[in-house]
Amino acid sequence: MFKVATFNANSVRSRLPLLAAWLRRERPDVLCLQETKVQDPDFPEGFFREQGYHVVFRGQKAHAGVAIASLAPPQDVRFGLDDGGPPDEARLVQATVRGIPIVNAYVPQGQSPDSPLFAYKLEWLERLRAYFARHFSPREPLLLCGDLNVAPEEIDVHDPKGLRDHVDFHPEARAALERVRAWGFVDVFRRHHPGEPGQYTFWDYRVRGALERNVGWRVDHIWATPPLAEKSVRSWIDREARRMEKPSDHTFLVAEFGL
C-alpha cells in the first residue's frame, strides 16, 4: 500500500504537536505540506527526522512554502517552475518516492478578480499545465498534490451562488484548473466520492462556527494520472484533525493506492 496525504499547515512550526500526533496515527508514506511560512534555515527538519521521515522543502518568511516528507528517501528533487518565468520555488516541489513522481503545489490565491494577482494565478495554472506537458506523460504514474486554491465544482463550496466571483471559485479560475486536470489527471477523492456534497478541506477561521456549520471549501486536492488512479483504493478527508488543538484552517486529505 502507498498512502499519500496533503495538508496546508498555515505555518508548519505552529503545527508540530498536531503533525506529530497525526503522523504517529496515520503513518503516510508521503505527506505534502503547503504554506509552511518559514525560511529554509529555520525549517524544522529535525522534527521530521525524529518522526522517521526524510523531508525536502523550500520556503520564505511568513508566506507560501512547500515541503514533501517521505518514509523512503526522495529522488529527483526539483523546485519551482522552469519555463523562464518567475520560478516561484516556494510554491512547487517535485520528488520521486518509491518510483512515483509527486508534484506538490501551492497555487497563488489571487486576492480579488480585478487584481493583477488574479491574472498571475490564471497564468500560474497555465504554466503548471505546460510543466506537466514538458516533463510527464498522462500514460505514466504521476501525482499532483496540494492546495490548488480552486474549488472545481458547485458541490465543492458551501454557497456556490454567493461565491461565484470569489477568486477560489471564479469561473475563470475553475476553467484554468480544469485545463490542468484535462491534461491527464483524475481527481482521486471524487473517484471514490462522486457527487457527494459537503466534503470540504478548508474552513475559514474568520467565519464563526464554520466547522460546526460545515461552511467550507474543497480546495486541497490529490490528483493522479489514469494508470495510478486505477490503483487507488480509497480517499478521505480527515475532518476530525481540524478539531485538534491549534489546528490549521485546512485539514488533511488522504489517498491510498494498492502498490
C-alpha positions, 0 to 999 in steps of 0.5 A: 500500500502507498498512502499519500496525504496533503495538508496546508499547515498555515505555518508548519512550526505552529503545527508540530504537536498536531503533525506529530500526533497525526503522523504517529496515527496515520503513518503516510508514506508521503505527506505534502505540506503547503504554506509552511511560512518559514525560511529554509534555515529555520525549517524544522527538519529535525522534527521530521527526522525524529518522526522517521521521515526524510523531508525536502522543502523550500520556503520564505518568511511568513508566506507560501512554502512547500515541503514533501516528507517521505518514509523512503528517501526522495529522488529527483528533487526539483523546485519551482517552475522552469519555463523562464518565468518567475520560478516561484520555488516556494510554491512547487516541489517535485520528488520521486518516492518509491518510483512515483513522481509527486508534484506538490503545489501551492497555487497563488490565491489571487486576492480579488478578480480585478487584481493583477494577482488574479491574472498571475494565478490564471497564468500560474495554472497555465504554466503548471499545465505546460510543466506537466506537458514538458516533463510527464506523460498522462500514460505514466504514474504521476501525482499532483498534490496540494492546495490548488486554491480552486474549488472545481465544482458547485458541490465543492463550496458551501454557497456556490451562488454567493461565491461565484466571483470569489477568486477560489471559485471564479469561473475563470479560475475553475476553467484554468484548473480544469485545463490542468486536470484535462491534461491527464489527471483524475481527481482521486477523492471524487473517484471514490466520492462522486457527487457527494456534497459537503466534503470540504478541506478548508474552513475559514477561521474568520467565519464563526462556527464554520466547522460546526456549520460545515461552511467550507471549501474543497480546495486541497486536492490529490490528483493522479494520472489514469494508470495510478488512479486505477490503483487507488483504493480509497480517499478521505478527508480527515475532518476530525484533525481540524478539531485538534488543538491549534489546528490549521484552517485546512485539514488533511486529505488522504489517498491510498493506492494498492502498490 
